[in-house]
Every structure is written in structure tokens, then in C-alpha cells.
Amino acid sequence: MIRKLVCLLVVLVLLSAGVQSVSACTPEQLNVMTRNMDAGSDFWYVLTADPNNPSAILVAITQTYQEMLASNIALRADGIAAEIQRQHPKMVALQEVTTLSSGPYGATELTVVVSGLDSLMAALKTRGLHYKAILVQKNADISLPALDATYQNMIQVGLTDYDAVLVRTDLPAAELKVVGKQADHFSAAATLNFTVAGQSIPFLRGWIAVDVKVRGRIYRFATTHLETFSPDYQAAQTNELLNGPLSTDLPLILAGFLLDPFVAGRFVPLAERLAFWHCLPLYEKIAWKPSVGPR
């Protein structure tokens, strides 16, 4: 049986308390894009492995790592670069930006095998596009024992998760200028922990907020990837957003992975508690691939 993780993405354009009219926003002012770059696995092997069977867990970690490699992160990043080339957004929000690494069993310093962000930036440069990662937020950073591709030798594998915001660098300052930026992780109380191979692993998530001036007006562009495996932690993260970067009088654009992926169409409390409208050209596709291999 093939189990597909249904990825839902929504972009909310939020009307801040200080703005009274949608007419203040025109499509020419600020076009943005958001993409969940996807790690390439739904982690189903690990989540369904017998927690009391060390051999089964080791095989599950190996299958997950091989699945992510097989998803071809670099090729998928190139596809996102092609979309950016077609749309030329001024800003791009990226979630689930993945770096995979490996090394000898037990090593603490691993060698990068593939970097989603490096792959995307290289693809943009090849296309002659001018973007800069203005802020990169390092989230979960996990290292676990696994087997190599032959399933004969022990190795160490790593997964590092990032969020990022890209901005165009080929526009005059009067057209687009970054005037502020901030990022942070959600608190420990709002961070879900997974137990794998006897280890309690916090899957750290966070947010980015970038303030930009566009033709004399300042906007806040924020992005996050809310927790997908627990509505309680998702709600806790939402409250921290509401009391943190979203608590602003600036016109606010929130772009990210915000929906509960297991209940189609179910907004998290964030969307229930804030008014929103659409006045900007928004591109809502995500880089998604079906899971690889039998379940």
C-alpha cells in the first residue's frame, strides 16, 4: 500500500489592525511566493517501526534516509527555480529546506551530501536570477545511526531542517528595501519531541519575519512551518506567533505551511482568529512528491 502524505499549503494575507481598507494594497506593490521544499519523506518508516526492536528501527532510519536521497532534492530545487523565473516574485518564503549529511558511524561531524538551499541558489544563478537568502533559520538538526545503501555497514546520517526568506537583489532601493529582520524558535513547551532508537528528539521549528519597504510603504513578510503531527503543539505555536512577529501594526503577509495536513481544509486557530484578505498575486503550489516504495 502506498501512503501519501497530503500536503496542504495556504498563504494568508492578514489585515493588521491599523489598516482600514483593502484598496491601500495594489497588486503592483509586492508579489510574493511561498514553497514547502519538502524533505522527501513522510517519515512513515520510522513512525511505524516497532520501538522495541532496535534492528527494525535501524532499518527504518535507513529506509527514510534513502527515500529522501531518492526524492532528488537538487532536481526538485531546480523546478522551484524555474517557477521563480516565470513569476519573478520580489520575496520567496521557503519551508522544509533540507540538508542531508552522512559520515562514519558515531561521528559528530558529518559531510553534507545535498543541500536544498545551496541547490536552489545555484539553480537561480544559472538562470541569471538575482536573489539573496536574507535570513535562514536553522530548525531541527538530527543525527542518527543507519546502514549504508548496501545494508551491510553502519554509518551516521543527518537531517537538518531550515526555513528561509529570499529577496530580489536586482531592484532599486525605492522598489524594494529590507529595513528589518528577525527570527526565533518556538519555545520548548511548543516543541514536539519524538522518541527514536531510545532517544528523545525535539523537532525544533521556528519563524522568520522580514520588514521591507516597497515604494515608500513598509510591509512585514513572515513565514513558518507549523507542527503537523499534533494539533495541540500547532495551537501553541500559533499563539506564540500571535504574541510575537504577528503582533504588529504593519500590513502583514504570512506565507507558510499553516494547515493541518491530516484534516483537509481545517485551518489552525491562526486563521480563525485573524481577518484575512487577498490583494496580492500569490502562488500557492508546493514542491510535492508521492512517497517512494511500499508501506
For each residue, the residues with C-beta under 8 A, 3 or more apart:
1: 294 295
2: 290 291 294 295
3: 42 44 291 295
4: 42 290 291
5: 42 44 261 291
6: 261 262 264
7: 36 38 257 261 286 288
8: 259 260 261 264 265
9: 34 36 256 257 258 259 284 286
10: 258 259 267 271 284
11: 32 34 253 254 255 256 282 284
12: 253 254 255 258 270 271 274 276
13: 252 253 254 276 277 278 279 280 282
14: 246 252 253 254 274 275 276
15: 19 22 251 252 275 276 277
16: 19 248 249 250 251 252
17: 249
18: 249 250
19: 15 16 24 251
20: 24
21: 24
22: 15 25 277 279
23:
24: 19 20 21 251
25: 22 29 251 279 280
26: 29 279
27: 31 279 280 281
28:
29: 25 26 214 215 217 280
30: 90 91 212 214 219 253 280
31: 27 87 88 89 90 280 281 282
32: 11 89 90 91 92 93 221 253 255 280 282
33: 83 84 87 89 91 92 93 255 282 283
34: 9 11 92 93 94 95 223 255 256 282 283 284
35: 80 83 92 93 94 95 285 286 287
36: 7 9 94 95 96 225 257 286 287 288
37: 73 76 77 80 94 95 96 97 98 116 120 287
38: 7 71 76 96 98 286 287 288 289
39: 68 71 96 98 159 161
40: 67 68 69 70 71 72 73 76 98 289
41: 44 45 64 67 68 71 291 292
42: 3 4 5 291
43: 46 47 64
44: 3 5 41 47 48 291 295
45: 41 48 49 59 60 61 63 64 67
46: 43 49 57 60 61 64 196
47: 43 44
48: 44 45 60 295
49: 45 46 53 56 57 59 60
50: 53 56 57
51: 57 195
52:
53: 49 50 56 57
54: 57 58 197
55: 58 59
56: 49 50 53 59 60
57: 46 49 50 51 53 54 60 61 196 197
58: 54 55 61 62 145 146 147 197
59: 45 49 55 56 62 63 147 151
60: 45 46 48 49 56 57 63 64
61: 45 46 57 58 64 65 144 145 146 157 196 197
62: 58 59 65 66 146 147 151 157
63: 45 59 60 66 67 293
64: 41 43 45 46 60 61 67 68
65: 61 62 68 69 100 102 146 157 159
66: 62 63 69 70 149
67: 40 41 45 63 64 70 71 291 292 293
68: 39 40 41 64 65 71 73 98 100 159
69: 40 65 66 100 113 114
70: 40 66 67 292
71: 38 39 40 41 67 68 76 289 292
72: 40 75 76
73: 37 40 68 76 77 98 100 114 115 116 119
74: 77 78 114 116 119
75: 72 78 79
76: 37 38 40 71 72 73 79 80 116 287 289
77: 37 73 74 80 81 116 119 120 123 287
78: 74 75 81 82 119 120 123
79: 75 76 82 83 287
80: 35 37 76 77 83 84 120 123 287
81: 77 78 84 85 120 123 124 126 127 129
82: 78 79 85 86 123 127
83: 33 35 79 80 86 87 283 285
84: 33 80 81 87 88 89 92 124 129 131
85: 81 82 88 124 127 129
86: 82 83
87: 31 33 83 84 283
88: 31 84 85 168
89: 31 32 33 84 92 168 283
90: 30 31 32 167 168 171 176 212 214
91: 30 32 33 165 166 167 168 210 212 221
92: 32 33 34 35 84 89 131 165 166 167
93: 32 33 34 35 163 164 165 208 221 223 255 256
94: 34 35 36 37 97 117 120 162 163 164 165 166 223
95: 34 35 36 37 163 223 224 225 256 257
96: 36 37 38 39 161 163 225 257
97: 37 94 116 117 120 136 161 162 163 164
98: 37 38 39 40 68 73 116 159 160 161 162
99: 112 114 115 116 117 158 159 160 162
100: 65 68 69 73 112 113 114 157 158 159
101: 110 111 112 113 157 158 159 160
102: 65 110 111 113 155 156 157 158
103: 107 109 110 111 155 156 158
104: 107 155 156
105: 145 153 154 155 156
106: 145 156
107: 103 104 110 156
108: 143
109: 103
110: 101 102 103 107 143 156 157 158
111: 101 102 103
112: 99 100 101 115
113: 69 100 101 102
114: 69 73 74 99 100 119
115: 73 99 112 118 119
116: 37 73 74 76 77 97 98 99 119 120 162
117: 94 97 99 120 121 133 136 162 164
118: 115 121 122
119: 73 74 77 78 114 115 116 122 123
120: 37 77 78 80 81 94 97 116 117 123 124
121: 117 118 124 125 131 133
122: 118 119 125 126
123: 77 78 80 81 82 119 120 126 127
124: 81 84 85 120 121 127 129 130 131
125: 121 122 128 129
126: 81 122 123
127: 81 82 85 123 124
128: 125
129: 81 84 85 124 125
130: 124 168 169 170
131: 84 92 121 124 166 167 168 169
132: 166 167 169
133: 117 121 136 164 165 166
134: 165 166 167 178 181 210
135: 164 165 181 183 208 210
136: 97 117 133 162 163 164
137: 162 163 164 183 185 206 207 208
138: 141 160 161 162
139: 160 161 162 163 185 203 204 205 206 225
140: 159 160 161 201 202 203 204 205
141: 138 158 159 160 161 204
142: 158 159 160 201 203
143: 108 110 156 157 158
144: 61 156 157 158 196 197 199
145: 58 61 105 106 154 155 156 157 197
146: 58 61 62 65 154 155 156 157
147: 58 59 62 150 151 152 153 154 155
148: 151 152 153 154 155
149: 66
150: 147 153
151: 59 62 147 148
152: 147 148
153: 105 147 148 150
154: 105 145 146 147 148
155: 102 103 104 105 145 146 147 148
156: 102 103 104 105 106 107 110 143 144 145 146
157: 61 62 65 100 101 102 110 143 144 145 146
158: 99 100 101 102 103 110 141 142 143 144
159: 39 65 68 98 99 100 101 140 141 142
160: 98 99 101 138 139 140 141 142
161: 39 96 97 98 138 139 140 141 203 204 205
162: 94 97 98 99 116 117 136 137 138 139
163: 93 94 95 96 97 136 137 139 183 206 207 208 223 224 225 256
164: 93 94 97 117 133 135 136 137 208
165: 91 92 93 94 133 134 135 181 208 210 221 223
166: 91 92 94 131 132 133 134
167: 90 91 92 131 132 134 176 178 210 212
168: 88 89 90 91 130 131 171 176
169: 130 131 132
170: 130
171: 90 168 175 176
172: 175 176
173: 176 177
174: 177 215 216
175: 171 172 214 215
176: 90 167 168 171 172 173 212 213 214
177: 173 174 212 213
178: 134 167 181 210 211 212
179: 211 212 213 218
180: 210 211
181: 134 135 165 178 208 209 210 211
182: 208 209 245
183: 135 137 163 206 207 208 209
184: 206 207 244
185: 137 139 191 204 205 206
186: 190 191 204 205 206 207 236 237 240
187: 190 191 236 240
188: 191 202
189: 236
190: 186 187 227 233 236 237 239 240
191: 185 186 187 188 202 203 204 205 233
192: 202 203 227 229 230 233
193: 200 201 202 203
194: 200 201 203
195: 51 198 199 200 201
196: 46 57 61 144 199 201
197: 54 57 58 61 144 145
198: 195
199: 144 195 196
200: 193 194 195
201: 140 142 193 194 195 196
202: 140 188 191 192 193
203: 139 140 142 161 191 192 193 194 227
204: 139 140 141 161 185 186 191
205: 139 140 161 185 186 191 224 225 226 227 237
206: 137 139 163 183 184 185 186 224
207: 137 163 183 184 186 222 223 224 241 244 245
208: 93 135 137 163 164 165 181 182 183 222 223 224
209: 181 182 183 220 221 222 245
210: 91 134 135 165 167 178 180 181 220 221 222
211: 178 179 180 181 218 219 220 221 250
212: 30 90 91 167 176 177 178 179 218 219 221
213: 176 177 179 216 217 218
214: 29 30 90 175 176 217 218 219
215: 29 174 175
216: 174 213
217: 29 213 214 251
218: 179 211 212 213 214 250 251
219: 30 211 212 214 250 251 252 253
220: 209 210 211 245 248 250 251 252 253
221: 32 91 93 165 209 210 211 212 253 255
222: 207 208 209 210 241 245 246 252 253 254 255 256
223: 34 93 94 95 163 165 207 208 254 255 256
224: 95 163 205 206 207 208 237 241 254 256 257 258
225: 36 95 96 139 163 205 256 257
226: 205 234 237 238 256 257 258 268 270
227: 190 192 203 205 230 233 234 237
228: 234 257 260 261 262
229: 192 233
230: 192 227 233 234
231: 234 235 260 268
232: 235 236
233: 190 191 192 227 229 230 236 237
234: 226 227 228 230 231 237 238 260 268
235: 231 232 238 239 268 269
236: 186 187 189 190 232 233 239 240
237: 186 190 205 224 226 227 233 234 240 241
238: 226 234 235 241 242 268 269 270
239: 190 235 236 242 243 269
240: 186 187 190 236 237 243 244
241: 207 222 224 237 238 244 245 246 270
242: 238 239 246 247 270 273 274
243: 239 240 247
244: 184 207 240 241 247
245: 182 207 209 220 222 241 248
246: 14 222 241 242 252 254 274
247: 242 243 244
248: 16 220 245 252
249: 16 17 18
250: 16 18 211 218 219 220
251: 15 16 19 24 25 217 218 219 220
252: 13 14 15 16 219 220 222 246 248
253: 11 12 13 14 30 32 219 220 221 222 280
254: 11 12 13 14 222 223 224 246 258 270
255: 11 12 32 33 34 93 221 222 223 282
256: 9 11 34 93 95 163 222 223 224 225 226
257: 7 9 36 95 96 224 225 226 228
258: 9 10 12 224 226 254 267 268 270 271
259: 8 9 10 265 266 267 268
260: 8 228 231 234 263 266 268
261: 5 6 7 8 228
262: 6 228
263: 260 266
264: 6 8
265: 8 259
266: 259 260 263
267: 10 258 259 270 271 272
268: 226 231 234 235 238 258 259 260 271 272
269: 235 238 239 272 273
270: 12 226 238 241 242 254 258 267 273 274
271: 10 12 258 267 268 274 276
272: 267 268 269
273: 242 269 270
274: 12 14 242 246 270 271
275: 14 15
276: 12 13 14 15 271
277: 13 15 22
278: 13 282
279: 13 22 25 26 27
280: 13 25 27 29 30 31 32 253
281: 27 31
282: 11 13 31 32 33 34 255 278
283: 33 34 83 87 89
284: 9 10 11 34
285: 35 83
286: 7 9 35 36 38
287: 35 36 37 38 76 77 79 80
288: 7 36 38
289: 38 40 71 76 292
290: 2 4
291: 2 3 4 5 41 42 44 67 295
292: 41 67 70 71 289
293: 63 67
294: 1 2
295: 1 2 3 44 48 291
